[in-house]
Every structure is written in structure tokens, then in C-alpha cells.
């Protein structure tokens, strides 16, 4: 029946290129692949959302999202970030950040328009752009520069077809938080070439060294920034599938128009949970973020002690992006080797636009991370 599938989908593969190799070892499997937090959504959020469902929040909502939730989103950003003011008609609630990105690409892209991706990048970007008839243009950032940005490398990839630049900080997969110099590079280029900046702010809680600085808040950036936000990682709500977009009203109205032919409105019960999550954000952030900081820093320390691995010190996020070039294997070979022989699931760097690396997600406890690195430490590469 494959002949009935559209041609462009007939050779599709998973965006992150997860290994199809199975664990043939005597070791139990340790999954450091998908970034799904291993903690359950806070009990108070669940209980309040459940009560709201019993009280009738089981119907379609405003396609843009509950007004009450959008007001709470405005309040959260205004109170926590300098110069982050917007109105409820500049917020669109979506069924997760990936859903929001897809709607955005469908809204802004004409055939063969280009969007610049800063590699390593979240693997879904590239496929979502292609599905929207756009062209992803990859700009490599350098391991030796700690993946911070170099203006000349980006500027030479800008053409008259360039529509936008995607910025993800803290970054999935590297854990890098772009410094003010890098943010200003994006700002300068966006203004000079009249580009949109798509800010993937999904990991805004997880900035370990400094307070998170949204590029939206820099002078002259509100008018050309679309912020993509999610409750998945900040509030351990991956399964609720709820996020939101902040941006100019005309762009959001078009996104909303498209979305009404797809899901019409975000899930009512998930919106109620999101509302209560924001009301509880201080308590949740204070308990959840230190847990993942501890894991990430433990993993980083172990990586730096293994001669054939290397890694940029993570400044945020829940991932580490590990340089495996000294193994003399490709990313895919090493990923397959780990799962087949040692039961450790990782993601090859190729899907993130950067071969020679693997990504691990610190979504298991430190005892499990210790077991994983104890296994890896026994490997010998000449």
C-alpha cells in the first residue's frame, strides 16, 4: 500500500534517528534517549485539573486558548523577566511547542523560503520546515567555541530567501545558554536583513548559571520575535501536550486560522493544568530544577573523566552533547555499539546537524547515570 503514500513521505525516517538496534547484551537497558522527564506532574496540578474536569471543563475552548490562561501567561512573563510585556491577543495556546512551531512554519513560509538553523539544533526543526515547503539552512557552531555564535558564519548564509533564524537557549542538545554577545549577533542580523527570530524557550527554567534572558526582551526585538514556550519540561507535563506562542497579533491570527482546521482548540483539561502550573511555578522550579542540575553536572563530571569522550560544560537544559570523535566511530556506529553491547540508549548527533557527537538526556536518577558511565568507562579505544 506504500504507493498510496505521498512521494515526499515514502522515505521518511525519525527526526532524531533513534537506533533500531536492540540490546543483545546481558545488561538491563538504560534509556538516555528521549527527553521525557522521569517525574510525574505535580500532584496539586493534577488534582485541580481533575476537579475542573468534573466541574465541566470538558468542552471546546476559545481556539486561542482560555482567556484566563492567557492572562496568567502574560502575568508570569511580566513578573519574571525585565521588559517582557505583551497582551492576551499576543498569546496563542497550542497543543505543545512542536505543534506551535509547525503552525508557525505553515504561516510564514512560501515555497523555498529559508530558515537558518544553528547546529546542533533540535532535530524536529528541519523536518517541520521541509513539511512546510521551506528550506533549512544549517550554520555550524563550533565545539572549540563552546557552541557560541560567530557573526560571519551566520551572515554568509543569509540570502534574499531567508525568512527567519531559530534560536534555542538553553539549547537542546548542547546545554549551552547563548551569552549576550551571541544574542546581540542575532539581533543585529535580524534587524539588518529584516528577519524574524523564532525563539525556542522551552527550557527557560533550566538556566543554571545566570537568569534566563529571552531575546524578545532586548531592545527592538519584540516586533520581530516569536517565542515558543511549553509546559512539558518546566512542569513535567510532556503527556499533557500543552504550550503557547508569544508574538505579533497578525501572525498569531493566521496560525489560529490554520489550526482551526487541525485541532480547533487546545485540550481543555490540559489548559486547566497549565493554568495551575503557572500559579505554582515558584515552588515547582525550586524543587525540580536543582534535581536536574545535579544530574547534568554529575554526568558532565563523569564524561570529563573518560579519555575518549569530551563535552562542553552545560549551562542549562537537561541534556549533554558528547564528542565521540576519539572513538573513531561515527555517531550512528557508536550509538548502535552502546545499545547492542552495553544496553545504553543514546541519540546520534547526525539528526541534530552535527555528526561526531551523541546526545544523552539526564532523565534518570544519578544511580542509573552512574551505572551507565561505569559501563562506558570500561571501554577501550586505541
N, C-alpha and C positions, 0 to 999 in steps of 0.2 A: 504493500500500500504506500510505499515511500514516494511513488510517482505523484501522489496527490498532495504532497507537502511542497510548499513554495520553494523554489530553487535556492533562495538565499538561506534557507534553514536546513538544507539537506546534509550539510557537512558541519553542523553546529557542534560545539563542544562546551564543556563547563567553563565559565569565565576564568576561574582560578586554577583550572587544570588539575583538579584533585586526582590523586593516583588511583588507578583501577587495580593495582597490585594488592594482593591480600597478605595478611600476616601468616607466614608459614613457620614462624619461629615458635619456641617454647615459652616466649614472654607474653604476658597479657598485654592487650593493646592499650596504648596511651594516646589519646587523641588531642594533639596540639594543633589541629587544623582549623575548623570553623570557629569564628569568634562569637560563640554563644555563651554568655556568662553562666557559670555553674551555680548561681544562686537564684532563688525564687523571688519573684516580685514581692515587695514588702507587704506584709500581712494587712496592714491598715488600708493600703491602696486596694487590695483585693476585696476586703470586706465592705468598704464604702461603695466600690463599683458594683458589687453584688447587690447591695441594698438598693442602689439606684435602679438596677435592672428590675428588681421586684416592684419598685415604685413606678415602673412604666417607661424607663429609658431603653426601649427595645424597638424603636421606630426609626424611619429615616430622619436625618437631621438636616439642617441647613447644609447645602453642598459644600460651603466653605468651612464648615465646622461649627459646633456650638459657639454662640457669641460669648457665653460665659468662659469657655476655654480660651478663646482668642484674647479676651480681656486679661486672663491670667498669664498668658504668654507675653503680652505687652508689659505687664507689671513685672514679671520675672526678669526680662531683659533690661528694663529701665532701672531697676533696683540693683542689678548686679554688674552692669557694665557702663562705663562712662560714655555718654554720647550715643546711647543705643535706644533712641526713641522712635516709635512708629505707632500707627493706629491699627484698629482691628481690621480695616479693609486692606491693610498691607500684610495680612496673615492668611495663609491658606492651609488648613489642616489636611493631611494626606495619610494614606494607608502605608506609612513607613517612608523612610528617606529615599529608598530606591525608586519607589512609586513616584515620589515628588520629582526626582531627577528625570525620570522618563517623561513625565508630563512637561517638564521644563524644556527638555531637548525637542520634544514634538512641537512646542510653542515657538521656539526661537530659530530652529534650523530650516533653511531652504536646502534643496539638494546640493550636495558638495560643499556646503559651508564647513568651515574647520573650527575645531575646538582644541586648544592646546592642553595637553596632559603633561604634568611634571612627574616623570618616573623616578622612583617607584610610585605607582598610583593604585588606588582601589580598583581591582580588576573589572568590576561591573561597568565603570565609566565607558570603556572602549566599545563594548558590545551595545550598550544603550545608545551611544552616539550613532553607531552604524545602523541600528534599527530605526533611527530617526532620519536616515538618509544623509547624515553628516560624516565628516572625515576626522578621526582622531589624529592629531599631530603630536608626536612624542618629543619632549625635550628631556634629555637625560640630566639628572643631577648626580653629583659625584660623591662617592663614598669618602674619598680623601678630604672633601669639603664638608663632611658631615651632613650631606644632602641639602645644605642651604643653597640659595639660588644665586645664579650668576646672570647678570642682566643681558650680556651679549649673547649667551646661549639661547635665551628666550627670544630676544628681539630678531635674531636672524631667521627664526621660524615663523614670524608673523608675515602674513600676506594680505592681499585685499579680500581674501575669502575668510579670514579669521574673524570669528564671531565672539569668542569668549576664551577665558582661561579658567581652569578649575584649580582651586586651592584647597587642600585638605590639611588642616592643622588643629590639634595633634594628628599626625599622619598615620594612616593605615596603608602600608605596613611598617614604616620605619620607626615610629615613635618620636619622630622629630617634631618639635614646635618651631615653626618658622619665626626667626627673630625679626625685629623691627626693620632691619636693613632689607631683609627679603620681602617683607610686606610692602615696604616702600617701592621696591623694584616693580612689584605687580601693580601697585597704584600708579606709578609713573607711566608704565607701558599702557595700562588701561586708558588713562587719560589721553596720552599722546596718540594712540591709534583708535580711540573711541570703541573700546572693548567692554564687554560685560565680564564681571568677575563672579564666578559661581563658587561660593564658599561652603565647603562641606564641613560643617561644625558639629558633626555627630559626637565627637569625643571632647566637648568643651569642658566637662567636669574634670577630665584626666590630664590636667596640665600641672606637672609635679614641681617645677622649679619656680615658675612665675605665674601670676594670674593670667588667664587666657585673654588674649586681645583679638576680638573679631575684626577683620579687615573692614567690615561695614562701618565701624566706629571711627575710622580715620577720616580726616577732613576730605570733603568732596567725593567720598566713596558711597554714601547712601544711595545716590541716584543711579549708580551703575553696579551695585552688588545685589546678588540674590543669595540669601543664606538658607542652607538646607540643614534642618535640625531633626533630631529623633529622640524618642524616649527609650529606645532599645538598649543602649549601652549605659546611659546615665542612670536609668532607673531599673535595669534588669528586666526590661519589658519586650524582649525580642518577639515573643509569640503574640503580643497584642497587636502588632503591626500598626503602629501609630507614629506619625511625625508631623512636621509642618515646614512651610516655606515662608520666608520673610522677603518682601521685595516690592517693587513698584506695582501699583494697583492695576495698570493696564496689562502687564504680563500675567499677574495672578488671575485676572478675569478670563484671559484666554486659556490658561491652564485649567481653570474651573469649568469652562465650556467643554473642553476636550474630555475632562474627567467625568462629566455627567453622562457621557456615552460609554463609560467603562465601569465605574463602581457607584456612580451618582453621588454618594456621600460617604465619609469615613464611618467606620463601625461605631455605633452609638456607645456601646459599653466600653470600648477602648478609649473613647474620648472622655468618658467619665473618670476612668482610671487615670488618664493623663492629667486631668484637672486636679485630682487629689495628689498625684505625684508632685506637681509643681508646688502645691501647698506644703508638702513635706520635704522639699528639696534639701534644706539645710541639714536636717537630721540624716537623711539618706546619704548625702555627699560626704558627711563627716565620718560615717561608718564604712561606706563602700569603697571610696577612693583609696584610703590607706591600705586596704586589703590588696588591691591590685597593684599599687605602687610597690608594696613589699614583694609581691610575686615577680614583677617585672625586674626589679633590682636584683633579686636573688638569681634569676635566670641570666641576667647580664653578667653578674659576677662569675657564674659558672662558665659561661661562654668565653670570657676573657682568660680563663684558666686552661682552656683546651687549645693546644698548639695549632690545630688545623682549622679552627673557627675564629671569626672576628665579627665585631658588631659595633655600630655607633651607639653610644650611651643614650638610652631612651629618655626623653624629656616629658613624655606623656603617653597616653593611649594604653592599650593592653597587649601590644604585640612587640616582637623583636624581629629584625630583618637581618639574617645571619649570612655573612660572607663565607662561602664554602669553596672558594677557588683553590685553596691549598689541598683539597681532597683530590683534585684533578678529575673530578666527575662533573657532569653537567648538573644543573639543578634538578632536572627530572630524574636522572640516574641516581642521584643521592637521595632524593625523596623516596624513590622506589626501593632503594637499598635499605633505608631505615625501616620502612614498614614491613618489608618481606623478611628481614633478618632480625630485627630488634623490636618489632611491634610498635614503632613510634610513627604517628601520622603527622606530617607537616605539609606545607604547600610550597611548590616550586616558585621561584621568583619570576619565571617567564610570564605568567599571567599578570604580574604587576608591572610588566615592561622592563624588567631588569634580570636577565639571566645571571647565573653565578651566585645566587642567593636563595635562601629558603625563608619562609615566614613561619614563626610559631606564635600561637595565641596562648597567653597565660591565663587560661580559663579552667585550670585545675589547681588543686591546692599545692603548697610547697612540698609536701611529702611526695606527691606524684611527680612534680618537676624534678625533685632530687633523684628519683628512680630513673626518670628519662635521661638525665645528664650523667648519672652513674653508668648507664648502658653505653651512651655515646662516648664517654671518656675512655672506655676500654678499646675503642677502635684505634687502629694504627695505619697511618698513611705515610708512605715513604716520599 
